[in-house]
Amino acid sequence: MTTTGAIAEAGARGAPDGPWWWARRRSMVLDVALALVSALECAAEGAAFAGDHGIPRALPTLVGLLVGATLIFRRRWPVAVVLLGIAITPAELGFLLGIVGLYTLAASDVPRRLTVILAAVSVAGTFAVTFAKFHQNVGDEGGPPDMWATLFFSTLVALGLTAPPVLTGLYVGARRRLVESLRERADGLERELSLLAERAEERAVWARNEERTRIAREMHDVVAHRVSLMVVHAAALQAVALKDPEKASRNAGLVGDMGRQALTELREMLGVLRTSSEESVPEAASALDSRRLAEVAAAASARVSAGVGAGGRAGAGPLDGGSASGDGPCLGGLEDLVGQSRAAGMAVELSVEGEGAYGARVESTAYRVVQEALTNVHKHAPGAKAVVRVAHRGAEVALQVENGPSDGGAAAPGLPSGGNGLVGMKERVSALGGVFVSGATDAGGFRVSAVIPAGPADSVAAGA
């Protein structure tokens, strides 16, 4: 069974809505009409053929009706219809049957070789019948037949009845196959675009979640440390308010300065978030937010200088370890960071081995790890002694913050804990390809260790 391009086209669009082998009802109506016309034509030609040869007209007329009606099967069996048309050519029947059958055959999906063979046979048959008929007619008129005129006329009739339907069918079939190919390609591109849109949406969701995590981590690192120190100083203020008014006044000033600085940083971060909601492209906005948030955090850290150093003196140094140039938290600010914890009553020892200069991300990450570790000591081990060790190893920087067991006599500040401090430290270090380890010590304390590799440019700087 073969299928024409029309059937294939309809099949590509959806399920056939016509009966039997027709893809559409209008195709069925067309074939029925063509079969009816072909049957009437073949019946008339069969009756004329019977009259010319002196035989009864009933049988040729009936045969003509049946043969012409086979055109209704042209879409189902185009090869059979063409073969039947070639078989009845000597009887001079099936003019419409031959033309429509050749067109359908050329437009169908049968092999081109078979189409060429059947078309050649049809040309030969039509040529032979025309040549014989023309030769006979010229002889009946009494004149000598002109061989060249007979050949020319027979060839013209044979090609005229065969070439146009075959070429038209080849063109229509090629066009239908091209349309089907373009439609399939368009469907494939549409599916690919749909998949790309889904992946883009997934990436956008992932990017938003990633940015939320980063923002939460920045807010936690910048604000939580200072608020924790405020709570510690407030507890100390409550303890010495009646015994030492001067120290209580100094602690109150520290709490006020820290609170104002924390509010300033929080307001700037919230301003970044509020501005980013007006961006038109989510992913671009997320990237912009990340950069702006980092700039704000660095600027806030550099701008906030304590008025609250180790002795509570205004302008003693940058509270967040910002360098004098305003580059944000760096390893050079660890001394001031440790001084803040000492001012809050913690016994902290700082040990630095070697020297090194690293990129802003490396130094900022190392600073935040130490900051968060000291904040955790304030929260979970009040009165404990802490040791901060920093080792510069050229291609990497190693950090360790270890504290002993909590002093049982020290009052707990009652700081809330969200359980995100260690997770945030590990995320920061892992993002730079480093290693982070934390856990309890045998002495009952806690230890936080991190090794952060320097980037290629940082390694050169460190080696210099």
ROGU-690506 format. One line per 3 residues: number of its first residue (from 0); their letters; for each residue x, y, z of C-alpha. Coordinates in steps of 0.001 Angstrom, whole numbers, plus 500000, padded with zeros to 6 digits. Layout:
<rs>
NUM) A) X/Y/Z  ...;
</rs>
This chain:
<rs>
0) MTT) 500000/500000/500000  501288/503466/499151  500252/506864/500388;
3) TGA) 500005/510147/498541  501468/513384/499831  498013/514634/500733;
6) IAE) 497417/511684/503033  500846/512044/504596  500275/515768/505090;
9) AGA) 496942/515175/506765  498462/512428/508887  501163/514824/510039;
12) RGA) 498551/517341/511097  496429/514906/513065  494183/511877/512901;
15) PDG) 492245/511413/509595  488654/512606/509754  487505/510866/506549;
18) PWW) 486278/507260/506117  488498/504361/505088  491747/505541/503481;
21) WAR) 490747/509164/502961  492316/511669/505281  489565/514222/504757;
24) RRS) 485957/514080/503635  486496/516543/500806  489180/514215/499395;
27) MVL) 486600/511428/499354  484062/513662/497607  486653/514637/494981;
30) DVA) 487632/511030/494286  484013/509906/494022  483274/512706/491551;
33) LAL) 486366/511867/489463  485466/508158/489496  481917/508939/488358;
36) VSA) 483128/511120/485478  485752/508533/484522  483161/505735/484582;
39) LEC) 480814/507677/482285  483689/508522/479956  484910/504895/479798;
42) AAE) 481348/503652/479258  480875/506067/476350  484235/505152/474849;
45) GAA) 483467/501444/475326  480165/501848/473459  481969/503679/470638;
48) FAG) 484629/500974/470484  481939/498278/470236  480215/500185/467422;
51) DHG) 483471/500524/465471  484181/496811/465660  480634/495539/465269;
54) IPR) 480211/493855/468637  477392/494209/471192  477654/497430/473198;
57) ALP) 476431/496072/476537  479617/494300/477548  482106/497060/476555;
60) TLV) 479881/499654/478222  479734/497650/481462  483480/497059/481373;
63) GLL) 484030/500761/480772  481883/501640/483799  483813/499258/486053;
66) VGA) 487242/500298/484766  486490/504021/485023  485116/503598/488541;
69) TLI) 488467/502196/489723  489719/505775/489839  488140/505929/493292;
72) FRR) 491095/503813/494534  493768/506165/493189  494960/507249/496662;
75) RWP) 494906/503704/498014  496569/501850/495124  497968/504372/492626;
78) VAV) 500219/501773/490946  497263/499455/490256  495213/502319/488782;
81) VLL) 498076/503288/486427  498625/499667/485354  494917/499326/484583;
84) GIA) 495008/502544/482570  497964/501224/480564  496180/497883/480009;
87) ITP) 493088/499520/478461  495078/501910/476267  494741/499687/473139;
90) AEL) 490947/499926/473487  491236/503729/473527  489558/503920/476922;
93) GFL) 490338/505792/480112  491572/509221/479003  490768/510781/482415;
96) LGI) 491778/507589/484215  495266/507679/482689  495899/511373/483353;
99) VGL) 494656/511383/486973  496332/508025/487687  499755/509256/486482;
102) YTL) 499390/512477/488463  498505/510568/491641  501368/508124/491104;
105) AAS) 503917/510913/490671  502608/512793/493721  502621/509700/495947;
108) DVP) 505494/508269/497980  506220/505333/495660  509855/505032/494513;
111) RRL) 510759/507450/491733  512205/504615/489688  508827/502882/489556;
114) TVI) 507158/506139/488564  509601/506649/485698  509134/503069/484461;
117) LAA) 505343/503246/484478  505400/506687/482843  507689/505335/480096;
120) VSV) 505393/502362/479532  502420/504714/479344  504224/506899/476779;
123) AGT) 505111/503830/474705  501567/502472/474813  499989/505791/473932;
126) FAV) 502529/506297/471134  501832/502856/469650  498060/503267/469742;
129) TFA) 498192/506802/468326  500626/505796/465587  498428/502875/464514;
132) KFH) 495236/504961/464656  496738/507860/462681  498229/505517/460103;
135) QNV) 494864/503802/459680  492944/507058/459348  495309/508408/456728;
138) GDE) 495096/505127/454784  491295/505182/454893  491304/508609/453313;
141) GGP) 493198/507191/450327  496383/509200/450708  499824/507740/451377;
144) PDM) 500771/508103/455054  503706/510437/455787  505989/508532/458148;
147) WAT) 507635/511622/459680  504319/513369/460212  502913/510226/461767;
150) LFF) 505917/509894/464113  505760/513565/465062  502035/513554/465727;
153) STL) 502191/510272/467709  505104/511492/469836  503355/514799/470513;
156) VAL) 500153/513056/471622  502008/510504/473783  504088/513142/475554;
159) GLT) 501136/515520/475831  499022/512942/477620  501809/511688/479890;
162) APP) 504400/514402/480652  502119/517164/482082  500395/514981/484736;
165) VLT) 503678/513304/485693  505621/516582/486016  502743/518248/487858;
168) GLY) 502502/515300/490244  506267/515347/490889  506125/519066/491653;
171) VGA) 503119/518758/493964  504635/515754/495747  507975/517512/496239;
174) RRR) 506224/520608/497519  504155/518586/499976  507225/516759/501233;
177) LVE) 509015/520078/501649  506099/521497/503604  506016/518378/505785;
180) SLR) 509754/518668/506389  509440/522342/507294  506492/521582/509557;
183) ERA) 508404/518812/511320  511382/521091/511694  509162/523844/513081;
186) DGL) 507600/521382/515522  511075/520244/516574  512211/523832/517072;
189) ERE) 509063/524561/519050  509772/521600/521318  513375/522707/521717;
192) LSL) 512284/526248/522527  509835/524873/525070  512612/522847/526698;
195) LAE) 514932/525854/526639  512212/527990/528227  511717/525406/530962;
198) RAE) 515463/525214/531570  515697/529010/531584  512906/529147/534132;
201) ERA) 514677/526547/536242  517915/528521/536010  516063/531705/536955;
204) VWA) 514543/529977/539993  517949/528589/540929  519541/532032/540482;
207) RNE) 516885/533676/542658  517350/531077/545388  521117/531464/545144;
210) ERT) 520847/535238/545446  518522/534933/548416  521055/532691/550098;
213) RIA) 523849/535146/549374  521833/538090/550642  520889/536206/553794;
216) REM) 524533/535293/554333  525697/538885/553863  523061/540224/556242;
219) HDV) 523921/537548/558759  527651/538286/558616  527421/542067/558634;
222) VAH) 524584/542587/561091  524499/539537/563374  528033/540046/564708;
225) RVS) 527414/543621/565703  524016/542857/567241  525580/540002/569211;
228) LMV) 528159/542396/570645  525352/544812/571495  523619/542101/573502;
231) VHA) 526865/541220/575278  527527/544875/576157  523918/545305/577266;
234) AAL) 524320/542343/579624  527531/543851/580984  525785/547206/581376;
237) QAV) 523021/545588/583385  525566/543903/585646  527626/547041/586467;
240) ALK) 524931/549707/586268  524809/550193/590040  528371/549212/590933;
243) DPE) 530381/551209/588369  528388/554056/586764  531377/555184/584656;
246) KAS) 531825/551782/583072  528079/551485/582625  528026/554802/580770;
249) RNA) 530855/553666/578521  529072/550406/577738  525866/552302/577007;
252) GLV) 527738/554452/574491  529147/551345/572846  525698/549800/572576;
255) GDM) 524291/552970/571044  527094/553271/568463  526803/549639/567457;
258) GRQ) 523036/549872/567156  523238/552917/564904  525872/551261/562716;
261) ALT) 523830/548053/562456  520726/550030/561456  522698/551954/558834;
264) ELR) 524014/548767/557235  520625/547078/557387  518931/550090/555783;
267) EML) 521447/550127/552932  520987/546406/552272  517217/546723/552270;
270) GVL) 517566/549642/549869  519445/547380/547460  516688/544753/547684;
273) RTS) 513968/547337/547161  515719/548795/544122  516385/545387/542583;
276) SEE) 512652/544578/542498  512234/547248/539796  514666/545564/537399;
279) SVP) 513052/544132/534246  515261/541064/533754  515368/538715/536759;
282) EAA) 518748/537133/536100  520410/540458/535276  518833/541926/538381;
285) SAL) 520153/539059/540481  523682/539570/539193  523390/543314/539723;
288) DSR) 522046/542815/543237  524956/540572/544101  527519/543127/542960;
291) RLA) 525726/546064/544560  525219/544159/547780  528905/543327/547955;
294) EVA) 529791/546975/547284  527366/548193/549926  528653/545707/552473;
297) AAA) 532252/546683/551739  531488/550394/551855  529513/550049/555068;
300) SAR) 532260/548024/556673  534886/550558/555652  532768/553561/556640;
303) VSA) 531853/552207/560041  534752/552931/562235  534277/552313/565691;
306) GVG) 534135/554783/567929  534356/551579/569909  537738/549990/569701;
309) AGG) 539329/547953/572388  539097/550738/574945  535805/552226/573709;
312) RAG) 537481/555252/572052  535857/556844/569035  537849/556474/565819;
315) AGP) 540013/553638/567162  539762/551643/563884  537333/550062/561470;
318) LDG) 534964/547784/563272  534476/545373/560374  538109/545139/559466;
321) GSA) 537860/547513/556519  541165/548814/555287  541982/552436/555239;
324) SGD) 541374/552541/551543  537822/551306/551975  538284/547939/550223;
327) GPC) 536044/546087/552681  536790/543351/555246  540336/542047/555024;
330) LGG) 542794/540088/557098  544430/543332/558224  541320/544120/560241;
333) LED) 541467/540991/562411  543247/542902/565187  540327/545338/565461;
336) LVG) 537833/542463/565255  539572/540687/568123  539674/543986/570026;
339) QSR) 535882/544227/569860  535502/540799/571436  538007/541722/574136;
342) AAG) 536039/544883/574842  532989/542675/575310  534812/540674/578005;
345) MAV) 536152/537707/576026  539723/536561/576449  540974/536291/572861;
348) ELS) 544465/535508/571617  545479/536277/568009  548395/534455/566361;
351) VEG) 549540/535279/562798  552257/533305/560986  553886/534654/557861;
354) EGA) 552686/537383/555549  550548/537404/552464  548272/539497/550284;
357) YGA) 545245/537954/548616  542299/538949/546508  539320/540776/547944;
360) RVE) 537084/537668/547938  539668/535531/549709  540406/538122/552379;
363) STA) 536739/538937/552871  535865/535241/553251  538702/534665/555730;
366) YRV) 537613/537686/557753  533964/536552/557819  534941/533076/558987;
369) VQE) 536816/534512/561980  534008/536993/562657  531300/534330/562665;
372) ALT) 533400/531978/564790  533894/534671/567468  530168/535463/567311;
375) NVH) 529406/531811/568006  531751/531871/570999  529796/534844/572387;
378) KHA) 526530/532977/571840  527331/529458/572947  530394/529655/575193;
381) PGA) 530195/532811/577362  533352/533365/579429  535397/530904/577363;
384) KAV) 538890/531735/576143  539362/531782/572373  542468/531452/570213;
387) VRV) 542557/532760/566647  545354/531397/564433  546130/532641/560925;
390) AHR) 548848/531038/558789  549905/532439/555398  551245/529634/553196;
393) GAE) 551823/531432/549919  549202/529707/547769  546628/529487/550557;
396) VAL) 545642/530915/553910  544764/528681/556873  542455/529797/559690;
399) QVE) 541578/528256/563013  539367/529574/565792  539282/527422/568919;
402) NGP) 537627/528071/572218  537662/526214/575507  534671/525188/577556;
405) SDG) 532262/527823/578731  532931/529462/582076  530186/528239/584344;
408) GAA) 530176/531495/586330  529630/533688/583272  526080/534756/582561;
411) APG) 524756/533593/579229  523758/536541/577050  520714/534674/575753;
414) LPS) 521477/535302/572092  519162/533559/569623  520684/531217/567077;
417) GGN) 519279/530328/563675  521706/527480/563079  523011/529077/559870;
420) GLV) 526404/530311/561013  528409/527162/560301  526455/526550/557107;
423) GMK) 527236/530051/555853  530936/529693/556661  531135/526383/554792;
426) ERV) 529311/527817/551773  531695/530776/551604  534819/528646/551823;
429) SAL) 533533/525971/549427  532637/528626/546842  536362/529485/546620;
432) GGV) 537434/525840/546425  538563/525669/550046  538079/523177/552874;
435) FVS) 536030/523858/556007  535924/521649/559108  534214/522273/562433;
438) GAT) 533540/520211/565519  533873/519813/569262  537296/519372/570904;
441) DAG) 538298/516778/573476  538596/519542/576089  534903/520381/575768;
444) GFR) 535315/523395/573518  534773/523928/569815  537085/524348/566836;
447) VSA) 536538/525900/563424  539193/525370/560724  539350/526570/557140;
450) VIP) 541894/526475/554332  541211/528930/551511  543283/528746/548311;
453) AGP) 544359/531934/546609  543459/532519/542978  546141/532672/540245;
456) ADS) 546560/536415/540598  546482/536150/544371  549223/533526/544380;
459) VAA) 551508/535842/542443  550780/538642/544847  551422/536414/547815;
462) GA) 554716/535227/546359  555797/538786/545744;
</rs>
